[in-house]
């Protein structure tokens, strides 16, 4: 089994945010990584690795995580 931690660059975990925006080694695209009902979800965004795209993704990911939190409170 390969060590994935060496193949992924995590950009935005300075403060304890939910989910992560990552770029895999050898790729110029950004990926989102998060957990949903204890399942690890990693999806390509199809967006190039730019500061602007990273900020857009962080806004989107925060909204998604807020929605997941609200779902967990009602179930």
PDB file of N, CA, C, O and CB in Angstrom:
ATOM      1  N   UNK A   1       0.841  -1.181   0.000  1.00  0.00           N
ATOM      2  CA  UNK A   1       0.000   0.000   0.000  1.00  0.00           C
ATOM      3  C   UNK A   1       0.883   1.241   0.000  1.00  0.00           C
ATOM      4  O   UNK A   1       1.826   1.341   0.785  1.00  0.00           O
ATOM      5  CB  UNK A   1      -0.955   0.000   1.216  1.00  0.00           C
ATOM      6  N   UNK A   2       0.575   2.177  -0.878  1.00  0.00           N
ATOM      7  CA  UNK A   2       1.393   3.381  -0.984  1.00  0.00           C
ATOM      8  C   UNK A   2       1.050   4.372   0.118  1.00  0.00           C
ATOM      9  O   UNK A   2      -0.067   4.396   0.634  1.00  0.00           O
ATOM     10  CB  UNK A   2       1.209   4.032  -2.352  1.00  0.00           C
ATOM     11  N   UNK A   3       2.026   5.179   0.460  1.00  0.00           N
ATOM     12  CA  UNK A   3       1.815   6.237   1.436  1.00  0.00           C
ATOM     13  C   UNK A   3       1.284   7.461   0.706  1.00  0.00           C
ATOM     14  O   UNK A   3       2.045   8.180   0.058  1.00  0.00           O
ATOM     15  CB  UNK A   3       3.130   6.568   2.209  1.00  0.00           C
ATOM     16  N   UNK A   4      -0.025   7.702   0.808  1.00  0.00           N
ATOM     17  CA  UNK A   4      -0.657   8.800   0.079  1.00  0.00           C
ATOM     18  C   UNK A   4      -0.277  10.165   0.626  1.00  0.00           C
ATOM     19  O   UNK A   4      -0.380  11.164  -0.085  1.00  0.00           O
ATOM     20  CB  UNK A   4      -2.151   8.646   0.114  1.00  0.00           C
ATOM     21  N   UNK A   5       0.160  10.225   1.877  1.00  0.00           N
ATOM     22  CA  UNK A   5       0.474  11.534   2.456  1.00  0.00           C
ATOM     23  C   UNK A   5       1.617  12.219   1.719  1.00  0.00           C
ATOM     24  O   UNK A   5       1.710  13.446   1.735  1.00  0.00           O
ATOM     25  CB  UNK A   5       0.828  11.386   3.929  1.00  0.00           C
ATOM     26  N   UNK A   6       2.478  11.456   1.081  1.00  0.00           N
ATOM     27  CA  UNK A   6       3.576  12.060   0.328  1.00  0.00           C
ATOM     28  C   UNK A   6       3.136  12.510  -1.061  1.00  0.00           C
ATOM     29  O   UNK A   6       3.863  13.248  -1.726  1.00  0.00           O
ATOM     30  CB  UNK A   6       4.728  11.079   0.209  1.00  0.00           C
ATOM     31  N   UNK A   7       1.971  12.083  -1.504  1.00  0.00           N
ATOM     32  CA  UNK A   7       1.525  12.387  -2.852  1.00  0.00           C
ATOM     33  C   UNK A   7       0.489  13.505  -2.899  1.00  0.00           C
ATOM     34  O   UNK A   7       0.020  13.857  -3.981  1.00  0.00           O
ATOM     35  CB  UNK A   7       0.961  11.154  -3.485  1.00  0.00           C
ATOM     36  N   UNK A   8       0.130  14.057  -1.775  1.00  0.00           N
ATOM     37  CA  UNK A   8      -0.937  15.050  -1.729  1.00  0.00           C
ATOM     38  C   UNK A   8      -0.420  16.323  -1.071  1.00  0.00           C
ATOM     39  O   UNK A   8       0.259  16.272  -0.046  1.00  0.00           O
ATOM     40  CB  UNK A   8      -2.168  14.503  -0.968  1.00  0.00           C
ATOM     41  N   UNK A   9      -0.743  17.450  -1.664  1.00  0.00           N
ATOM     42  CA  UNK A   9      -0.443  18.743  -1.049  1.00  0.00           C
ATOM     43  C   UNK A   9      -1.742  19.295  -0.484  1.00  0.00           C
ATOM     44  O   UNK A   9      -2.700  19.505  -1.229  1.00  0.00           O
ATOM     45  CB  UNK A   9       0.203  19.742  -2.080  1.00  0.00           C
ATOM     46  N   UNK A  10      -1.787  19.530   0.809  1.00  0.00           N
ATOM     47  CA  UNK A  10      -2.984  20.088   1.441  1.00  0.00           C
ATOM     48  C   UNK A  10      -2.758  21.577   1.632  1.00  0.00           C
ATOM     49  O   UNK A  10      -1.744  21.997   2.191  1.00  0.00           O
ATOM     50  CB  UNK A  10      -3.300  19.383   2.810  1.00  0.00           C
ATOM     51  N   UNK A  11      -3.713  22.372   1.163  1.00  0.00           N
ATOM     52  CA  UNK A  11      -3.517  23.808   1.092  1.00  0.00           C
ATOM     53  C   UNK A  11      -4.069  24.599   2.266  1.00  0.00           C
ATOM     54  O   UNK A  11      -3.500  25.635   2.613  1.00  0.00           O
ATOM     55  CB  UNK A  11      -4.124  24.307  -0.136  1.00  0.00           C
ATOM     56  N   UNK A  12      -5.138  24.162   2.885  1.00  0.00           N
ATOM     57  CA  UNK A  12      -5.892  25.111   3.688  1.00  0.00           C
ATOM     58  C   UNK A  12      -6.246  24.600   5.071  1.00  0.00           C
ATOM     59  O   UNK A  12      -7.352  24.855   5.546  1.00  0.00           O
ATOM     60  CB  UNK A  12      -7.135  25.484   2.977  1.00  0.00           C
ATOM     61  N   UNK A  13      -5.367  23.902   5.719  1.00  0.00           N
ATOM     62  CA  UNK A  13      -5.680  23.404   7.046  1.00  0.00           C
ATOM     63  C   UNK A  13      -4.986  24.192   8.155  1.00  0.00           C
ATOM     64  O   UNK A  13      -4.738  23.649   9.232  1.00  0.00           O
ATOM     65  CB  UNK A  13      -5.301  21.956   7.142  1.00  0.00           C
ATOM     66  N   UNK A  14      -4.666  25.473   7.904  1.00  0.00           N
ATOM     67  CA  UNK A  14      -4.031  26.246   8.967  1.00  0.00           C
ATOM     68  C   UNK A  14      -4.978  26.407  10.158  1.00  0.00           C
ATOM     69  O   UNK A  14      -4.563  26.238  11.304  1.00  0.00           O
ATOM     70  CB  UNK A  14      -3.595  27.624   8.441  1.00  0.00           C
ATOM     71  N   UNK A  15      -6.225  26.728   9.897  1.00  0.00           N
ATOM     72  CA  UNK A  15      -7.212  26.753  10.966  1.00  0.00           C
ATOM     73  C   UNK A  15      -8.068  25.508  10.806  1.00  0.00           C
ATOM     74  O   UNK A  15      -8.186  24.965   9.708  1.00  0.00           O
ATOM     75  CB  UNK A  15      -8.082  28.065  10.931  1.00  0.00           C
ATOM     76  N   UNK A  16      -8.657  25.064  11.888  1.00  0.00           N
ATOM     77  CA  UNK A  16      -9.381  23.799  11.881  1.00  0.00           C
ATOM     78  C   UNK A  16     -10.660  23.914  11.053  1.00  0.00           C
ATOM     79  O   UNK A  16     -11.739  24.163  11.591  1.00  0.00           O
ATOM     80  CB  UNK A  16      -9.712  23.362  13.317  1.00  0.00           C
ATOM     81  N   UNK A  17     -10.528  23.734   9.770  1.00  0.00           N
ATOM     82  CA  UNK A  17     -11.668  23.770   8.864  1.00  0.00           C
ATOM     83  C   UNK A  17     -12.066  22.340   8.547  1.00  0.00           C
ATOM     84  O   UNK A  17     -11.251  21.420   8.618  1.00  0.00           O
ATOM     85  CB  UNK A  17     -11.338  24.563   7.563  1.00  0.00           C
ATOM     86  N   UNK A  18     -13.334  22.169   8.195  1.00  0.00           N
ATOM     87  CA  UNK A  18     -13.784  20.842   7.810  1.00  0.00           C
ATOM     88  C   UNK A  18     -13.484  20.627   6.341  1.00  0.00           C
ATOM     89  O   UNK A  18     -13.639  21.536   5.526  1.00  0.00           O
ATOM     90  CB  UNK A  18     -15.289  20.657   8.097  1.00  0.00           C
ATOM     91  N   UNK A  19     -13.065  19.448   6.014  1.00  0.00           N
ATOM     92  CA  UNK A  19     -12.720  19.153   4.638  1.00  0.00           C
ATOM     93  C   UNK A  19     -11.389  19.772   4.270  1.00  0.00           C
ATOM     94  O   UNK A  19     -10.807  20.540   5.036  1.00  0.00           O
ATOM     95  CB  UNK A  19     -13.804  19.644   3.702  1.00  0.00           C
ATOM     96  N   UNK A  20     -10.921  19.428   3.096  1.00  0.00           N
ATOM     97  CA  UNK A  20      -9.639  19.963   2.633  1.00  0.00           C
ATOM     98  C   UNK A  20      -9.689  20.139   1.129  1.00  0.00           C
ATOM     99  O   UNK A  20     -10.419  19.445   0.421  1.00  0.00           O
ATOM    100  CB  UNK A  20      -8.463  19.035   3.037  1.00  0.00           C
ATOM    101  N   UNK A  21      -8.900  21.076   0.667  1.00  0.00           N
ATOM    102  CA  UNK A  21      -8.679  21.277  -0.755  1.00  0.00           C
ATOM    103  C   UNK A  21      -7.259  20.814  -1.010  1.00  0.00           C
ATOM    104  O   UNK A  21      -6.316  21.311  -0.393  1.00  0.00           O
ATOM    105  CB  UNK A  21      -8.909  22.785  -1.199  1.00  0.00           C
ATOM    106  N   UNK A  22      -7.107  19.870  -1.913  1.00  0.00           N
ATOM    107  CA  UNK A  22      -5.804  19.259  -2.131  1.00  0.00           C
ATOM    108  C   UNK A  22      -5.445  19.270  -3.612  1.00  0.00           C
ATOM    109  O   UNK A  22      -6.303  19.436  -4.479  1.00  0.00           O
ATOM    110  CB  UNK A  22      -5.788  17.826  -1.592  1.00  0.00           C
ATOM    111  N   UNK A  23      -4.165  19.093  -3.874  1.00  0.00           N
ATOM    112  CA  UNK A  23      -3.666  18.881  -5.232  1.00  0.00           C
ATOM    113  C   UNK A  23      -2.783  17.648  -5.175  1.00  0.00           C
ATOM    114  O   UNK A  23      -1.855  17.582  -4.370  1.00  0.00           O
ATOM    115  CB  UNK A  23      -2.877  20.142  -5.784  1.00  0.00           C
ATOM    116  N   UNK A  24      -3.062  16.689  -6.010  1.00  0.00           N
ATOM    117  CA  UNK A  24      -2.261  15.470  -6.034  1.00  0.00           C
ATOM    118  C   UNK A  24      -0.988  15.702  -6.827  1.00  0.00           C
ATOM    119  O   UNK A  24      -0.962  16.484  -7.777  1.00  0.00           O
ATOM    120  CB  UNK A  24      -3.061  14.299  -6.631  1.00  0.00           C
ATOM    121  N   UNK A  25       0.053  15.018  -6.426  1.00  0.00           N
ATOM    122  CA  UNK A  25       1.333  15.105  -7.126  1.00  0.00           C
ATOM    123  C   UNK A  25       1.132  14.706  -8.585  1.00  0.00           C
ATOM    124  O   UNK A  25       0.494  13.697  -8.889  1.00  0.00           O
ATOM    125  CB  UNK A  25       2.406  14.201  -6.446  1.00  0.00           C
ATOM    126  N   UNK A  26       1.685  15.514  -9.470  1.00  0.00           N
ATOM    127  CA  UNK A  26       1.576  15.235 -10.893  1.00  0.00           C
ATOM    128  C   UNK A  26       0.321  15.779 -11.542  1.00  0.00           C
ATOM    129  O   UNK A  26       0.152  15.670 -12.757  1.00  0.00           O
ATOM    130  CB  UNK A  26       1.636  13.784 -11.113  1.00  0.00           C
ATOM    131  N   UNK A  27      -0.559  16.362 -10.749  1.00  0.00           N
ATOM    132  CA  UNK A  27      -1.801  16.919 -11.285  1.00  0.00           C
ATOM    133  C   UNK A  27      -1.789  18.431 -11.129  1.00  0.00           C
ATOM    134  O   UNK A  27      -1.200  18.959 -10.186  1.00  0.00           O
ATOM    135  CB  UNK A  27      -3.036  16.309 -10.574  1.00  0.00           C
ATOM    136  N   UNK A  28      -2.429  19.115 -12.039  1.00  0.00           N
ATOM    137  CA  UNK A  28      -2.563  20.570 -11.938  1.00  0.00           C
ATOM    138  C   UNK A  28      -3.970  20.958 -11.512  1.00  0.00           C
ATOM    139  O   UNK A  28      -4.320  22.138 -11.519  1.00  0.00           O
ATOM    140  CB  UNK A  28      -2.217  21.235 -13.274  1.00  0.00           C
ATOM    141  N   UNK A  29      -4.781  19.964 -11.139  1.00  0.00           N
ATOM    142  CA  UNK A  29      -6.172  20.188 -10.757  1.00  0.00           C
ATOM    143  C   UNK A  29      -6.323  20.124  -9.241  1.00  0.00           C
ATOM    144  O   UNK A  29      -5.527  19.489  -8.549  1.00  0.00           O
ATOM    145  CB  UNK A  29      -7.093  19.155 -11.432  1.00  0.00           C
ATOM    146  N   UNK A  30      -7.355  20.790  -8.741  1.00  0.00           N
ATOM    147  CA  UNK A  30      -7.673  20.770  -7.322  1.00  0.00           C
ATOM    148  C   UNK A  30      -8.716  19.691  -7.041  1.00  0.00           C
ATOM    149  O   UNK A  30      -9.576  19.402  -7.873  1.00  0.00           O
ATOM    150  CB  UNK A  30      -8.179  22.152  -6.857  1.00  0.00           C
ATOM    151  N   UNK A  31      -8.619  19.106  -5.854  1.00  0.00           N
ATOM    152  CA  UNK A  31      -9.549  18.084  -5.398  1.00  0.00           C
ATOM    153  C   UNK A  31     -10.132  18.537  -4.067  1.00  0.00           C
ATOM    154  O   UNK A  31      -9.498  19.295  -3.333  1.00  0.00           O
ATOM    155  CB  UNK A  31      -8.850  16.693  -5.266  1.00  0.00           C
ATOM    156  N   UNK A  32     -11.342  18.072  -3.754  1.00  0.00           N
ATOM    157  CA  UNK A  32     -11.902  18.286  -2.424  1.00  0.00           C
ATOM    158  C   UNK A  32     -11.893  16.946  -1.706  1.00  0.00           C
ATOM    159  O   UNK A  32     -12.123  15.895  -2.303  1.00  0.00           O
ATOM    160  CB  UNK A  32     -13.352  18.891  -2.492  1.00  0.00           C
ATOM    161  N   UNK A  33     -11.623  17.013  -0.420  1.00  0.00           N
ATOM    162  CA  UNK A  33     -11.539  15.829   0.425  1.00  0.00           C
ATOM    163  C   UNK A  33     -12.327  16.114   1.692  1.00  0.00           C
ATOM    164  O   UNK A  33     -12.093  17.117   2.365  1.00  0.00           O
ATOM    165  CB  UNK A  33     -10.050  15.452   0.750  1.00  0.00           C
ATOM    166  N   UNK A  34     -13.276  15.215   2.020  1.00  0.00           N
ATOM    167  CA  UNK A  34     -14.066  15.383   3.231  1.00  0.00           C
ATOM    168  C   UNK A  34     -14.641  14.029   3.633  1.00  0.00           C
ATOM    169  O   UNK A  34     -14.560  13.056   2.884  1.00  0.00           O
ATOM    170  CB  UNK A  34     -15.200  16.431   3.022  1.00  0.00           C
ATOM    171  N   UNK A  35     -15.218  13.986   4.819  1.00  0.00           N
ATOM    172  CA  UNK A  35     -15.856  12.773   5.308  1.00  0.00           C
ATOM    173  C   UNK A  35     -17.355  13.007   5.402  1.00  0.00           C
ATOM    174  O   UNK A  35     -17.809  14.046   5.880  1.00  0.00           O
ATOM    175  CB  UNK A  35     -15.275  12.351   6.682  1.00  0.00           C
ATOM    176  N   UNK A  36     -18.114  12.022   4.936  1.00  0.00           N
ATOM    177  CA  UNK A  36     -19.568  12.075   4.961  1.00  0.00           C
ATOM    178  C   UNK A  36     -20.053  10.737   5.494  1.00  0.00           C
ATOM    179  O   UNK A  36     -19.857   9.700   4.860  1.00  0.00           O
ATOM    180  CB  UNK A  36     -20.168  12.384   3.538  1.00  0.00           C
ATOM    181  N   UNK A  37     -20.689  10.764   6.665  1.00  0.00           N
ATOM    182  CA  UNK A  37     -21.117   9.538   7.331  1.00  0.00           C
ATOM    183  C   UNK A  37     -19.977   8.525   7.410  1.00  0.00           C
ATOM    184  O   UNK A  37     -20.131   7.359   7.050  1.00  0.00           O
ATOM    185  CB  UNK A  37     -22.312   8.927   6.598  1.00  0.00           C
ATOM    186  N   UNK A  38     -18.847   8.995   7.884  1.00  0.00           N
ATOM    187  CA  UNK A  38     -17.632   8.194   8.106  1.00  0.00           C
ATOM    188  C   UNK A  38     -17.034   7.623   6.825  1.00  0.00           C
ATOM    189  O   UNK A  38     -16.166   6.753   6.884  1.00  0.00           O
ATOM    190  CB  UNK A  38     -17.937   7.064   9.049  1.00  0.00           C
ATOM    191  N   UNK A  39     -17.481   8.093   5.688  1.00  0.00           N
ATOM    192  CA  UNK A  39     -16.911   7.688   4.403  1.00  0.00           C
ATOM    193  C   UNK A  39     -15.988   8.784   3.905  1.00  0.00           C
ATOM    194  O   UNK A  39     -16.369   9.954   3.881  1.00  0.00           O
ATOM    195  CB  UNK A  39     -18.025   7.392   3.362  1.00  0.00           C
ATOM    196  N   UNK A  40     -14.787   8.421   3.510  1.00  0.00           N
ATOM    197  CA  UNK A  40     -13.841   9.392   2.954  1.00  0.00           C
ATOM    198  C   UNK A  40     -14.230   9.655   1.510  1.00  0.00           C
ATOM    199  O   UNK A  40     -14.279   8.738   0.690  1.00  0.00           O
ATOM    200  CB  UNK A  40     -12.362   8.878   3.053  1.00  0.00           C
ATOM    201  N   UNK A  41     -14.506  10.921   1.205  1.00  0.00           N
ATOM    202  CA  UNK A  41     -14.901  11.325  -0.140  1.00  0.00           C
ATOM    203  C   UNK A  41     -13.795  12.207  -0.706  1.00  0.00           C
ATOM    204  O   UNK A  41     -13.412  13.205  -0.096  1.00  0.00           O
ATOM    205  CB  UNK A  41     -16.281  12.074  -0.134  1.00  0.00           C
ATOM    206  N   UNK A  42     -13.292  11.837  -1.863  1.00  0.00           N
ATOM    207  CA  UNK A  42     -12.267  12.630  -2.551  1.00  0.00           C
ATOM    208  C   UNK A  42     -12.696  12.767  -4.000  1.00  0.00           C
ATOM    209  O   UNK A  42     -12.823  11.772  -4.714  1.00  0.00           O
ATOM    210  CB  UNK A  42     -10.837  11.968  -2.438  1.00  0.00           C
ATOM    211  N   UNK A  43     -12.920  14.002  -4.434  1.00  0.00           N
ATOM    212  CA  UNK A  43     -13.426  14.247  -5.784  1.00  0.00           C
ATOM    213  C   UNK A  43     -12.584  15.292  -6.491  1.00  0.00           C
ATOM    214  O   UNK A  43     -12.158  16.279  -5.891  1.00  0.00           O
ATOM    215  CB  UNK A  43     -14.890  14.690  -5.741  1.00  0.00           C
ATOM    216  N   UNK A  44     -12.352  15.062  -7.769  1.00  0.00           N
ATOM    217  CA  UNK A  44     -11.688  16.067  -8.591  1.00  0.00           C
ATOM    218  C   UNK A  44     -12.678  17.175  -8.885  1.00  0.00           C
ATOM    219  O   UNK A  44     -13.857  16.918  -9.127  1.00  0.00           O
ATOM    220  CB  UNK A  44     -11.134  15.451  -9.908  1.00  0.00           C
ATOM    221  N   UNK A  45     -12.200  18.402  -8.862  1.00  0.00           N
ATOM    222  CA  UNK A  45     -13.069  19.533  -9.176  1.00  0.00           C
ATOM    223  C   UNK A  45     -12.995  19.895 -10.648  1.00  0.00           C
ATOM    224  O   UNK A  45     -13.892  20.553 -11.173  1.00  0.00           O
ATOM    225  CB  UNK A  45     -12.699  20.738  -8.327  1.00  0.00           C
ATOM    226  N   UNK A  46     -11.947  19.475 -11.306  1.00  0.00           N
ATOM    227  CA  UNK A  46     -11.745  19.869 -12.695  1.00  0.00           C
ATOM    228  C   UNK A  46     -11.188  21.272 -12.829  1.00  0.00           C
ATOM    229  O   UNK A  46     -10.977  21.756 -13.941  1.00  0.00           O
ATOM    230  CB  UNK A  46     -13.035  19.769 -13.448  1.00  0.00           C
ATOM    231  N   UNK A  47     -10.946  21.934 -11.694  1.00  0.00           N
ATOM    232  CA  UNK A  47     -10.433  23.306 -11.696  1.00  0.00           C
ATOM    233  C   UNK A  47      -8.917  23.306 -11.573  1.00  0.00           C
ATOM    234  O   UNK A  47      -8.342  22.499 -10.843  1.00  0.00           O
ATOM    235  CB  UNK A  47     -11.061  24.124 -10.552  1.00  0.00           C
ATOM    236  N   UNK A  48      -8.282  24.213 -12.290  1.00  0.00           N
ATOM    237  CA  UNK A  48      -6.834  24.364 -12.190  1.00  0.00           C
ATOM    238  C   UNK A  48      -6.440  24.887 -10.815  1.00  0.00           C
ATOM    239  O   UNK A  48      -7.234  25.533 -10.131  1.00  0.00           O
ATOM    240  CB  UNK A  48      -6.314  25.304 -13.284  1.00  0.00           C
ATOM    241  N   UNK A  49      -5.221  24.602 -10.425  1.00  0.00           N
ATOM    242  CA  UNK A  49      -4.678  25.017  -9.135  1.00  0.00           C
ATOM    243  C   UNK A  49      -4.282  26.490  -9.186  1.00  0.00           C
ATOM    244  O   UNK A  49      -3.140  26.828  -9.495  1.00  0.00           O
ATOM    245  CB  UNK A  49      -3.462  24.142  -8.744  1.00  0.00           C
ATOM    246  N   UNK A  50      -5.249  27.366  -8.876  1.00  0.00           N
ATOM    247  CA  UNK A  50      -4.993  28.802  -8.770  1.00  0.00           C
ATOM    248  C   UNK A  50      -5.540  29.294  -7.441  1.00  0.00           C
ATOM    249  O   UNK A  50      -6.402  28.650  -6.842  1.00  0.00           O
ATOM    250  CB  UNK A  50      -5.633  29.584  -9.961  1.00  0.00           C
ATOM    251  N   UNK A  51      -5.046  30.423  -6.983  1.00  0.00           N
ATOM    252  CA  UNK A  51      -5.514  31.006  -5.725  1.00  0.00           C
ATOM    253  C   UNK A  51      -7.013  31.310  -5.801  1.00  0.00           C
ATOM    254  O   UNK A  51      -7.750  31.072  -4.844  1.00  0.00           O
ATOM    255  CB  UNK A  51      -4.721  32.292  -5.394  1.00  0.00           C
ATOM    256  N   UNK A  52      -7.452  31.832  -6.932  1.00  0.00           N
ATOM    257  CA  UNK A  52      -8.871  32.175  -7.104  1.00  0.00           C
ATOM    258  C   UNK A  52      -9.759  30.927  -7.019  1.00  0.00           C
ATOM    259  O   UNK A  52     -10.793  30.946  -6.351  1.00  0.00           O
ATOM    260  CB  UNK A  52      -9.089  32.886  -8.457  1.00  0.00           C
ATOM    261  N   UNK A  53      -9.362  29.860  -7.686  1.00  0.00           N
ATOM    262  CA  UNK A  53     -10.139  28.621  -7.635  1.00  0.00           C
ATOM    263  C   UNK A  53     -10.120  28.009  -6.243  1.00  0.00           C
ATOM    264  O   UNK A  53     -11.120  27.447  -5.796  1.00  0.00           O
ATOM    265  CB  UNK A  53      -9.603  27.618  -8.650  1.00  0.00           C
ATOM    266  N   UNK A  54      -9.000  28.114  -5.562  1.00  0.00           N
ATOM    267  CA  UNK A  54      -8.906  27.597  -4.192  1.00  0.00           C
ATOM    268  C   UNK A  54      -9.879  28.331  -3.276  1.00  0.00           C
ATOM    269  O   UNK A  54     -10.544  27.705  -2.450  1.00  0.00           O
ATOM    270  CB  UNK A  54      -7.465  27.734  -3.657  1.00  0.00           C
ATOM    271  N   UNK A  55      -9.967  29.651  -3.414  1.00  0.00           N
ATOM    272  CA  UNK A  55     -10.897  30.435  -2.599  1.00  0.00           C
ATOM    273  C   UNK A  55     -12.348  30.084  -2.921  1.00  0.00           C
ATOM    274  O   UNK A  55     -13.173  29.968  -2.015  1.00  0.00           O
ATOM    275  CB  UNK A  55     -10.659  31.934  -2.815  1.00  0.00           C
ATOM    276  N   UNK A  56     -12.661  29.916  -4.199  1.00  0.00           N
ATOM    277  CA  UNK A  56     -14.018  29.522  -4.593  1.00  0.00           C
ATOM    278  C   UNK A  56     -14.378  28.165  -3.995  1.00  0.00           C
ATOM    279  O   UNK A  56     -15.480  27.969  -3.484  1.00  0.00           O
ATOM    280  CB  UNK A  56     -14.145  29.477  -6.129  1.00  0.00           C
ATOM    281  N   UNK A  57     -13.436  27.240  -4.069  1.00  0.00           N
ATOM    282  CA  UNK A  57     -13.681  25.907  -3.526  1.00  0.00           C
ATOM    283  C   UNK A  57     -13.852  25.936  -2.017  1.00  0.00           C
ATOM    284  O   UNK A  57     -14.694  25.217  -1.480  1.00  0.00           O
ATOM    285  CB  UNK A  57     -12.545  24.972  -3.896  1.00  0.00           C
ATOM    286  N   UNK A  58     -13.066  26.756  -1.322  1.00  0.00           N
ATOM    287  CA  UNK A  58     -13.192  26.838   0.134  1.00  0.00           C
ATOM    288  C   UNK A  58     -14.576  27.354   0.512  1.00  0.00           C
ATOM    289  O   UNK A  58     -15.196  26.841   1.443  1.00  0.00           O
ATOM    290  CB  UNK A  58     -12.096  27.752   0.729  1.00  0.00           C
ATOM    291  N   UNK A  59     -15.065  28.368  -0.207  1.00  0.00           N
ATOM    292  CA  UNK A  59     -16.408  28.891   0.054  1.00  0.00           C
ATOM    293  C   UNK A  59     -17.450  27.796  -0.181  1.00  0.00           C
ATOM    294  O   UNK A  59     -18.350  27.602   0.635  1.00  0.00           O
ATOM    295  CB  UNK A  59     -16.702  30.124  -0.846  1.00  0.00           C
ATOM    296  N   UNK A  60     -17.322  27.088  -1.294  1.00  0.00           N
ATOM    297  CA  UNK A  60     -18.256  26.010  -1.617  1.00  0.00           C
ATOM    298  C   UNK A  60     -18.199  24.896  -0.573  1.00  0.00           C
ATOM    299  O   UNK A  60     -19.234  24.417  -0.111  1.00  0.00           O
ATOM    300  CB  UNK A  60     -17.952  25.443  -3.008  1.00  0.00           C
ATOM    301  N   UNK A  61     -16.979  24.487  -0.205  1.00  0.00           N
ATOM    302  CA  UNK A  61     -16.817  23.394   0.748  1.00  0.00           C
ATOM    303  C   UNK A  61     -17.370  23.769   2.119  1.00  0.00           C
ATOM    304  O   UNK A  61     -17.989  22.937   2.782  1.00  0.00           O
ATOM    305  CB  UNK A  61     -15.343  23.006   0.864  1.00  0.00           C
ATOM    306  N   UNK A  62     -17.157  25.007   2.550  1.00  0.00           N
ATOM    307  CA  UNK A  62     -17.718  25.453   3.831  1.00  0.00           C
ATOM    308  C   UNK A  62     -19.241  25.365   3.818  1.00  0.00           C
ATOM    309  O   UNK A  62     -19.848  24.928   4.796  1.00  0.00           O
ATOM    310  CB  UNK A  62     -17.276  26.895   4.142  1.00  0.00           C
ATOM    311  N   UNK A  63     -19.864  25.782   2.701  1.00  0.00           N
ATOM    312  CA  UNK A  63     -21.325  25.699   2.592  1.00  0.00           C
ATOM    313  C   UNK A  63     -21.793  24.249   2.656  1.00  0.00           C
ATOM    314  O   UNK A  63     -22.793  23.947   3.305  1.00  0.00           O
ATOM    315  CB  UNK A  63     -21.806  26.351   1.283  1.00  0.00           C
ATOM    316  N   UNK A  64     -21.079  23.361   1.990  1.00  0.00           N
ATOM    317  CA  UNK A  64     -21.445  21.950   2.011  1.00  0.00           C
ATOM    318  C   UNK A  64     -21.320  21.380   3.420  1.00  0.00           C
ATOM    319  O   UNK A  64     -22.200  20.648   3.874  1.00  0.00           O
ATOM    320  CB  UNK A  64     -20.567  21.154   1.037  1.00  0.00           C
ATOM    321  N   UNK A  65     -20.242  21.709   4.107  1.00  0.00           N
ATOM    322  CA  UNK A  65     -20.031  21.196   5.458  1.00  0.00           C
ATOM    323  C   UNK A  65     -21.096  21.731   6.412  1.00  0.00           C
ATOM    324  O   UNK A  65     -21.557  21.002   7.290  1.00  0.00           O
ATOM    325  CB  UNK A  65     -18.631  21.571   5.962  1.00  0.00           C
ATOM    326  N   UNK A  66     -21.492  22.995   6.253  1.00  0.00           N
ATOM    327  CA  UNK A  66     -22.574  23.549   7.072  1.00  0.00           C
ATOM    328  C   UNK A  66     -23.863  22.781   6.822  1.00  0.00           C
ATOM    329  O   UNK A  66     -24.611  22.500   7.759  1.00  0.00           O
ATOM    330  CB  UNK A  66     -22.779  25.053   6.770  1.00  0.00           C
ATOM    331  N   UNK A  67     -24.124  22.442   5.576  1.00  0.00           N
ATOM    332  CA  UNK A  67     -25.310  21.655   5.235  1.00  0.00           C
ATOM    333  C   UNK A  67     -25.266  20.270   5.843  1.00  0.00           C
ATOM    334  O   UNK A  67     -26.287  19.775   6.320  1.00  0.00           O
ATOM    335  CB  UNK A  67     -25.453  21.546   3.734  1.00  0.00           C
ATOM    336  N   UNK A  68     -24.096  19.631   5.836  1.00  0.00           N
ATOM    337  CA  UNK A  68     -23.954  18.312   6.447  1.00  0.00           C
ATOM    338  C   UNK A  68     -24.207  18.396   7.946  1.00  0.00           C
ATOM    339  O   UNK A  68     -24.858  17.519   8.514  1.00  0.00           O
ATOM    340  CB  UNK A  68     -22.554  17.732   6.171  1.00  0.00           C
ATOM    341  N   UNK A  69     -23.699  19.444   8.592  1.00  0.00           N
ATOM    342  CA  UNK A  69     -23.908  19.614  10.028  1.00  0.00           C
ATOM    343  C   UNK A  69     -25.389  19.749  10.340  1.00  0.00           C
ATOM    344  O   UNK A  69     -25.872  19.168  11.312  1.00  0.00           O
ATOM    345  CB  UNK A  69     -23.143  20.838  10.544  1.00  0.00           C
ATOM    346  N   UNK A  70     -26.116  20.511   9.525  1.00  0.00           N
ATOM    347  CA  UNK A  70     -27.551  20.682   9.738  1.00  0.00           C
ATOM    348  C   UNK A  70     -28.296  19.368   9.544  1.00  0.00           C
ATOM    349  O   UNK A  70     -29.256  19.099  10.267  1.00  0.00           O
ATOM    350  CB  UNK A  70     -28.108  21.743   8.790  1.00  0.00           C
ATOM    351  N   UNK A  71     -27.881  18.550   8.593  1.00  0.00           N
ATOM    352  CA  UNK A  71     -28.499  17.239   8.399  1.00  0.00           C
ATOM    353  C   UNK A  71     -28.293  16.361   9.620  1.00  0.00           C
ATOM    354  O   UNK A  71     -29.211  15.658  10.041  1.00  0.00           O
ATOM    355  CB  UNK A  71     -27.931  16.552   7.154  1.00  0.00           C
ATOM    356  N   UNK A  72     -27.102  16.394  10.188  1.00  0.00           N
ATOM    357  CA  UNK A  72     -26.795  15.559  11.347  1.00  0.00           C
ATOM    358  C   UNK A  72     -27.582  15.984  12.575  1.00  0.00           C
ATOM    359  O   UNK A  72     -27.893  15.146  13.422  1.00  0.00           O
ATOM    360  CB  UNK A  72     -25.309  15.606  11.649  1.00  0.00           C
ATOM    361  N   UNK A  73     -27.914  17.269  12.695  1.00  0.00           N
ATOM    362  CA  UNK A  73     -28.674  17.742  13.848  1.00  0.00           C
ATOM    363  C   UNK A  73     -30.122  17.286  13.789  1.00  0.00           C
ATOM    364  O   UNK A  73     -30.744  17.078  14.831  1.00  0.00           O
ATOM    365  CB  UNK A  73     -28.613  19.255  13.933  1.00  0.00           C
ATOM    366  N   UNK A  74     -30.669  17.128  12.596  1.00  0.00           N
ATOM    367  CA  UNK A  74     -32.079  16.784  12.470  1.00  0.00           C
ATOM    368  C   UNK A  74     -32.321  15.286  12.436  1.00  0.00           C
ATOM    369  O   UNK A  74     -33.461  14.848  12.596  1.00  0.00           O
ATOM    370  CB  UNK A  74     -32.645  17.408  11.234  1.00  0.00           C
ATOM    371  N   UNK A  75     -31.287  14.494  12.235  1.00  0.00           N
ATOM    372  CA  UNK A  75     -31.509  13.042  12.143  1.00  0.00           C
ATOM    373  C   UNK A  75     -31.294  12.362  13.468  1.00  0.00           C
ATOM    374  O   UNK A  75     -31.439  11.144  13.568  1.00  0.00           O
ATOM    375  CB  UNK A  75     -30.593  12.424  11.105  1.00  0.00           C
TER     376      UNK A  75
END
